[in-house]
């Protein structure tokens, strides 16, 4: 799918949507698909982190709380690979 142009992909996404779609929904869908594509390219390039490292980063930024580990320990662990 990397050989397909961005313009073609956007047009294809819009064509597949129902006629009553809003501009905001189109933009959300295009943005989502772009993020998925970028993520897949990162995986192919080996630019990934472990699940545990992802948990630590998420905890560090305050989005989730999977453990009662002190924040200082999480920060020390997470920054070691950043």
C-alpha positions, 0 to 999 in steps of 0.5 A, a space after each residue: 500500500 506504500 506505492 499508493 499516493 496520499 491523494 488516491 488514498 484520501 479519495 478512496 476513503 471519501 468514496 467509501 463513506 456514506 453521502 451524509 458524512 460530515 467533514 469532521 468525520 472525514 477528517 477523523 477517518 483520514 487522520 486515524 488511517 494516517 496514524 495506523 499507517 505510520 505505526 505499521 511503518 514503525 513496526 516494519 522498521 523495528 522502531 517499537 518498544 515493549 508493552 512494559 515500557 509503554 505502560 511506564 510511559 503512559 503512567 509517567 504522563 498520567 494517562 493510566 495507573 496499572 501499578 502502585 509503583 512510585 512515580 519516581 521509579 517509573 520516571 527513572 525506568 522510562 527515561 532510561 530508554 527515551 
